[in-house]
Amino acid sequence: AAIPAPPGGAGQSNLPLAAGSDDPPPAVRVPPERGPAGPTPTATPEPPPPAGPPNIVLVVMDDFSTELLRTMPNAVAMQQQSATYDNAFVVNSLCCPSRAATFTGLPPHLNGVLSNTSGGPLGALGGYPAFEDNDDAARSYNVSLQEAGYRTGFVGKYLNEYEPPRTSLGSRIAPPLIEGWDDFESVSGGAYQGWGFYRTSIEGDGEDAALTLREYPRPDRDLESMRKVDKTYAGTVIAERALRLLRRYEKRDKPFLLHVAPYGTHGRTAPSYPGEPIFPPALRDRPSEKSPDGNCGAVPCAELSVADLPGYADPSADNVPFRIDEAGTVSLAESWRTEPFRLTEEQGSRWYRERAQMAQSIDRMIGQIGASVDDNTYLIVTSDNGFHLGQHSLNGGKGLPYDSDSRVPLVVAGPGVVPGRREQVVSNIDLASTIEALAGAEPSGERAGRSFAETLGTPTAPGGRYVFMEHTYGPVLPGEPDADLGSGGRLDIIPSYVAVRGEEGLLVRVDLDRTFYGDDFAWELYRYDRPWEDVNVFDSDHDLPYARELRRRLEAWVDCAPKRCARLSR
């Protein structure tokens, strides 16, 4: 279906109603398909003035799994005039390592951010402290765009442990200013609960610039209306702040980059109110007298069930790894899966629906952003990782190389984009290089990812053929947002691993040693002539040509430098 453009014309701001209103969301406004529109004119028209460097809006959702995209009417409408990358993956299926990889275009073994939190037996290997220790802010893609003359803005979730610290008197103060951003509105981790958080903003310019802090207190639901409570919902605040920056940017001649990072569809880490759902949607999207099942967007909530997810309740015995010795003898290893499967179909389906309800506030924001930008703007929508809800008999969570966790949506609209599906394999470490290429900016550091910008206008252009994933085992430490949700989905049972995925299969090298100082490698291999990672076929297939090629690339990836990493994906 065609996407109706709102009144106002190209290049004019045409903002819809504020996020959180009860009116239907606007249709996404994306650049029209290029080509003749009507009869050929009899006189040669004046050529249009050069558009100049394009604006770029990147929306990075949180724990958003691909099956949720079909519930979002604005995102589905956006796809009609966008490039949709069906083979988009993340290099690490955890929030902080994935986001650090997106900013730097480097995998965890090169950017130094290996987990969500710092501390533990090996020190600051994760969270914002690791990002800071490795000087990753200086090599993030926003720095290169700022140096190329872009106005750079950020709104939403930044990195785990980037929080407003407490003073000796217990009050909160702003965290350190992050270089490379002209506007920086980081929303603190209280937003996991939906309500009760802090937001930063920059005051002053140049050497006088500093972050200030604003608190959004948790409202009293017994005294406030639903509309008023939802006005301070994290998804609403992030959307309104992003739209506010867009209004300012559209009035200026300078091109802009806006990175928007909503907290949805991540689960809460603690309840804001008694009886809160694990995945807290805005009140307007929850079950009510008017809408008994809640608002799941384009799909009725009652039609969403985990039984529809590929690989749901698949026996865990199918994923037990194999060892191979120096003589090439293969033997069954012990399973790293030590937790019983206790996620019931009723519980998983309820969470699936809650996550779809959370996605609707993001979808309204996508519609509003699309309606407010001009034709010379790229709008990119993706996620930091996926999420499993019973696939492979895994309790709710993430962190694995399997399709449910590592595959993410990637939809791109903008000038010159040819609508349709793309088959090229893309990693989130490719985003930095791609955005820099679109902006004509020199990279602010070495990149392990490669630009897929050419495939936006030429769907058959060469692209990636392999994608790599890596994960570092660690204990669950205080402040870990991905700890057990209540179903036994424990992050601390996942071993360290390195994985490579190609068209024919997925090869995973797991390290069953949990001491941090040794290694005990075992292997999982899955063929993609099946709909998911059904059965580990390493014992039968490890010496076949496709498996040998996967292993060659995997072993080269383990300690690759940026240029070598980039070559391995082709």
DAPEZI-V707962 format. One record per residue. N is the residue number from 1. RES is the residue in one letter. PSI is psi as a letter, one per 40 degrees, with the letter a starting at -180 (none if undefined). D_LAST is the distance of its C-alpha to the last C-alpha in Angstrom with 1 decimal. Layout:
n	res	psi	d_last
N	RES	PSI	D_LAST
N	RES	PSI	D_LAST
This chain:
n	res	psi	d_last
1	A	i	35.2
2	A	i	35.5
3	I	h	35.4
4	P	h	38.7
5	A	h	38.5
6	P	i	41.2
7	P	i	43.9
8	G	d	43.6
9	G	i	41.2
10	A	i	38.1
11	G	e	38.0
12	Q	i	40.8
13	S	h	40.7
14	N	g	41.7
15	L	h	41.6
16	P	a	42.5
17	L	i	44.8
18	A	i	44.0
19	A	i	41.7
20	G	e	43.9
21	S	i	46.4
22	D	e	47.5
23	D	i	46.7
24	P	i	43.8
25	P	i	40.5
26	P	i	39.8
27	A	i	37.2
28	V	h	34.0
29	R	h	34.2
30	V	i	31.0
31	P	h	30.7
32	P	i	32.0
33	E	h	30.0
34	R	i	30.0
35	G	i	32.1
36	P	i	35.8
37	A	g	38.2
38	G	a	41.6
39	P	i	43.4
40	T	h	42.6
41	P	i	44.9
42	T	d	47.6
43	A	i	47.2
44	T	h	44.1
45	P	i	43.4
46	E	h	42.7
47	P	i	38.9
48	P	i	37.9
49	P	i	37.6
50	P	h	34.1
51	A	d	32.7
52	G	i	31.6
53	P	h	28.7
54	P	i	27.7
55	N	i	28.8
56	I	h	26.3
57	V	h	27.3
58	L	h	25.0
59	V	h	26.5
60	V	h	25.2
61	M	i	27.1
62	D	h	28.0
63	D	f	27.4
64	F	h	26.9
65	S	i	25.7
66	T	d	24.4
67	E	e	27.6
68	L	d	29.6
69	L	d	28.1
70	R	e	30.3
71	T	e	33.4
72	M	h	32.8
73	P	d	34.5
74	N	d	33.3
75	A	d	29.6
76	V	d	29.9
77	A	d	31.6
78	M	d	29.0
79	Q	d	26.3
80	Q	d	28.3
81	Q	f	27.4
82	S	i	24.0
83	A	h	20.3
84	T	h	19.9
85	Y	h	16.5
86	D	e	17.1
87	N	f	14.0
88	A	h	14.6
89	F	i	14.9
90	V	i	16.3
91	V	d	15.5
92	N	h	19.2
93	S	f	21.7
94	L	i	24.6
95	C	c	26.1
96	C	d	26.2
97	P	d	23.1
98	S	d	21.1
99	R	d	23.1
100	A	d	22.7
101	A	d	18.9
102	T	d	19.2
103	F	d	21.7
104	T	e	19.9
105	G	f	16.2
106	L	i	16.3
107	P	i	16.3
108	P	d	19.8
109	H	e	19.7
110	L	d	19.2
111	N	e	21.5
112	G	e	24.1
113	V	h	24.8
114	L	e	24.7
115	S	i	27.2
116	N	d	29.5
117	T	i	32.5
118	S	i	33.8
119	G	a	36.4
120	G	a	36.6
121	P	d	36.6
122	L	e	33.9
123	G	a	34.9
124	A	g	32.9
125	L	e	29.4
126	G	i	29.1
127	G	a	30.4
128	Y	d	31.3
129	P	d	32.9
130	A	d	29.6
131	F	d	28.0
132	E	d	31.1
133	D	d	31.2
134	N	e	27.7
135	D	f	28.5
136	D	d	25.7
137	A	d	27.7
138	A	d	27.6
139	R	e	23.8
140	S	i	23.5
141	Y	d	22.3
142	N	d	25.9
143	V	d	27.1
144	S	d	25.0
145	L	d	26.2
146	Q	d	29.8
147	E	d	29.7
148	A	e	28.6
149	G	e	31.8
150	Y	i	30.8
151	R	h	33.2
152	T	h	31.3
153	G	i	32.5
154	F	h	31.8
155	V	h	33.6
156	G	a	33.5
157	K	h	32.0
158	Y	c	30.5
159	L	i	29.9
160	N	i	31.9
161	E	e	34.9
162	Y	g	35.0
163	E	i	38.5
164	P	h	41.9
165	P	i	43.8
166	R	i	47.4
167	T	i	50.2
168	S	d	53.0
169	L	e	55.0
170	G	e	52.3
171	S	i	51.3
172	R	i	47.7
173	I	i	46.4
174	A	i	43.2
175	P	i	40.2
176	P	i	38.8
177	L	h	37.5
178	I	h	33.8
179	E	i	32.8
180	G	e	30.9
181	W	h	32.6
182	D	d	35.6
183	D	h	36.3
184	F	h	35.6
185	E	g	37.0
186	S	h	35.7
187	V	h	37.3
188	S	i	38.3
189	G	e	37.7
190	G	d	40.9
191	A	e	39.0
192	Y	d	37.6
193	Q	e	41.2
194	G	d	41.2
195	W	i	44.2
196	G	g	45.5
197	F	i	43.1
198	Y	i	42.9
199	R	h	41.0
200	T	i	40.5
201	S	i	40.9
202	I	h	41.1
203	E	i	44.5
204	G	i	45.2
205	D	i	43.1
206	G	b	41.8
207	E	e	43.4
208	D	e	45.6
209	A	h	42.8
210	A	i	43.0
211	L	i	42.0
212	T	i	44.7
213	L	h	44.9
214	R	h	46.2
215	E	h	47.0
216	Y	g	46.7
217	P	i	49.3
218	R	h	49.1
219	P	i	51.5
220	D	h	54.5
221	R	d	53.7
222	D	d	57.4
223	L	e	58.5
224	E	i	55.7
225	S	i	54.6
226	M	d	51.3
227	R	d	50.3
228	K	d	51.3
229	V	d	49.5
230	D	e	46.2
231	K	d	46.6
232	T	e	45.7
233	Y	i	42.9
234	A	d	39.8
235	G	d	37.8
236	T	d	40.6
237	V	d	40.8
238	I	d	37.1
239	A	d	37.1
240	E	d	40.3
241	R	d	39.2
242	A	d	35.9
243	L	d	38.0
244	R	d	40.5
245	L	d	38.0
246	L	d	36.7
247	R	d	40.3
248	R	d	40.6
249	Y	d	37.4
250	E	e	38.1
251	K	e	41.4
252	R	i	39.8
253	D	e	38.3
254	K	h	35.6
255	P	i	32.1
256	F	i	31.2
257	L	h	28.5
258	L	h	29.7
259	H	h	28.0
260	V	h	29.8
261	A	g	29.6
262	P	i	32.0
263	Y	e	33.1
264	G	i	32.9
265	T	f	32.2
266	H	i	32.5
267	G	i	35.6
268	R	i	38.6
269	T	e	39.3
270	A	i	43.1
271	P	h	45.3
272	S	d	46.7
273	Y	i	49.5
274	P	h	51.1
275	G	e	49.4
276	E	i	46.2
277	P	i	43.3
278	I	d	40.3
279	F	h	38.2
280	P	h	40.6
281	P	i	40.3
282	A	i	42.5
283	L	d	46.0
284	R	d	45.9
285	D	e	43.1
286	R	i	44.9
287	P	i	47.3
288	S	i	50.6
289	E	d	53.8
290	K	d	52.5
291	S	g	49.1
292	P	d	49.7
293	D	e	46.0
294	G	i	44.5
295	N	h	42.1
296	C	f	38.7
297	G	b	38.0
298	A	e	37.0
299	V	h	37.5
300	P	h	40.9
301	C	d	40.7
302	A	e	42.5
303	E	e	39.7
304	L	h	37.2
305	S	i	37.1
306	V	e	34.8
307	A	e	35.7
308	D	e	33.3
309	L	h	30.3
310	P	h	28.1
311	G	e	28.9
312	Y	h	31.9
313	A	e	34.3
314	D	h	32.1
315	P	h	33.7
316	S	d	32.3
317	A	d	33.1
318	D	e	30.0
319	N	e	27.8
320	V	h	29.6
321	P	i	27.3
322	F	i	27.8
323	R	i	28.3
324	I	h	27.6
325	D	a	29.7
326	E	d	29.3
327	A	e	30.9
328	G	e	28.3
329	T	h	30.9
330	V	h	29.7
331	S	i	32.1
332	L	h	32.2
333	A	i	31.9
334	E	i	33.8
335	S	i	32.5
336	W	e	31.5
337	R	g	32.8
338	T	e	36.3
339	E	h	37.3
340	P	i	39.0
341	F	h	37.7
342	R	e	40.3
343	L	h	38.8
344	T	i	41.0
345	E	d	40.0
346	E	d	42.6
347	Q	d	41.2
348	G	d	37.6
349	S	d	38.5
350	R	d	40.5
351	W	d	37.7
352	Y	d	35.4
353	R	d	38.0
354	E	d	38.6
355	R	d	34.9
356	A	d	35.1
357	Q	d	38.2
358	M	d	36.5
359	A	d	33.8
360	Q	d	36.4
361	S	d	37.2
362	I	d	33.6
363	D	d	33.6
364	R	d	36.8
365	M	d	35.2
366	I	d	32.2
367	G	d	34.8
368	Q	d	36.8
369	I	d	33.9
370	G	d	32.9
371	A	e	36.6
372	S	e	37.1
373	V	i	34.3
374	D	a	34.4
375	D	e	32.2
376	N	f	30.3
377	T	h	28.7
378	Y	h	25.4
379	L	h	25.9
380	I	h	23.0
381	V	h	23.9
382	T	a	22.0
383	S	i	23.0
384	D	d	22.6
385	N	i	22.3
386	G	a	23.7
387	F	h	26.9
388	H	i	28.3
389	L	g	31.9
390	G	e	32.7
391	Q	i	29.5
392	H	f	29.5
393	S	f	33.1
394	L	h	31.8
395	N	i	34.2
396	G	h	33.1
397	G	a	30.4
398	K	a	26.8
399	G	e	24.7
400	L	i	22.9
401	P	e	19.4
402	Y	i	20.8
403	D	d	20.2
404	S	d	23.4
405	D	d	22.6
406	S	d	18.9
407	R	h	18.4
408	V	i	19.9
409	P	i	20.9
410	L	h	19.3
411	V	h	21.5
412	V	h	21.6
413	A	i	24.7
414	G	a	25.6
415	P	h	26.4
416	G	e	24.5
417	V	h	22.6
418	V	h	22.7
419	P	i	23.8
420	G	i	22.1
421	R	i	19.5
422	R	h	15.8
423	E	e	13.5
424	Q	i	10.1
425	V	h	9.2
426	V	i	10.5
427	S	i	11.9
428	N	e	15.2
429	I	e	14.0
430	D	e	12.4
431	L	d	16.0
432	A	d	17.5
433	S	d	15.3
434	T	d	15.7
435	I	d	19.5
436	E	d	19.9
437	A	d	18.4
438	L	d	20.7
439	A	e	23.6
440	G	f	23.0
441	A	i	23.3
442	E	h	22.3
443	P	i	20.5
444	S	e	23.1
445	G	i	21.0
446	E	i	17.8
447	R	h	14.8
448	A	e	12.1
449	G	i	10.8
450	R	i	9.5
451	S	h	11.9
452	F	e	11.9
453	A	d	15.3
454	E	d	14.8
455	T	e	14.3
456	L	d	17.7
457	G	e	19.6
458	T	g	17.4
459	P	d	16.5
460	T	e	14.6
461	A	i	12.5
462	P	i	8.8
463	G	a	7.0
464	G	i	5.0
465	R	e	5.2
466	Y	i	6.4
467	V	i	9.0
468	F	i	11.5
469	M	i	15.2
470	E	i	18.1
471	H	i	21.9
472	T	h	24.9
473	Y	i	28.2
474	G	i	31.3
475	P	i	34.7
476	V	h	35.6
477	L	i	37.3
478	P	h	39.7
479	G	e	38.0
480	E	h	35.1
481	P	e	34.5
482	D	f	32.7
483	A	i	35.5
484	D	h	37.1
485	L	e	37.9
486	G	e	40.8
487	S	e	39.3
488	G	e	38.1
489	G	g	34.5
490	R	h	34.3
491	L	d	31.4
492	D	e	32.8
493	I	e	32.3
494	I	h	28.5
495	P	i	27.5
496	S	i	24.8
497	Y	i	21.5
498	V	h	17.8
499	A	i	15.6
500	V	h	12.2
501	R	h	11.8
502	G	a	10.1
503	E	d	11.9
504	E	d	14.5
505	G	i	15.4
506	L	h	15.7
507	L	h	16.6
508	V	h	18.8
509	R	h	20.5
510	V	i	23.7
511	D	h	26.2
512	L	e	29.7
513	D	h	31.5
514	R	e	33.0
515	T	e	34.6
516	F	e	31.9
517	Y	e	32.6
518	G	a	31.6
519	D	i	29.0
520	D	g	29.3
521	F	i	26.0
522	A	i	25.8
523	W	i	23.2
524	E	h	22.4
525	L	h	20.3
526	Y	h	20.3
527	R	i	19.6
528	Y	f	18.7
529	D	e	21.2
530	R	i	23.5
531	P	e	23.7
532	W	a	23.0
533	E	g	22.7
534	D	d	26.0
535	V	h	26.6
536	N	h	25.1
537	V	f	24.6
538	F	d	23.6
539	D	d	26.9
540	S	d	26.5
541	D	e	22.7
542	H	d	21.6
543	D	e	21.9
544	L	i	20.2
545	P	d	17.1
546	Y	d	14.8
547	A	d	16.4
548	R	d	16.2
549	E	d	12.4
550	L	d	12.3
551	R	d	14.9
552	R	d	13.4
553	R	d	10.4
554	L	d	13.1
555	E	d	15.5
556	A	d	13.3
557	W	d	12.6
558	V	d	16.4
559	D	f	17.4
560	C	i	14.4
561	A	i	15.4
562	P	d	13.7
563	K	d	11.9
564	R	d	10.7
565	C	d	9.7
566	A	d	7.6
567	R	d	5.8
568	L	e	5.6
569	S	e	3.8
570	R	none	0.0
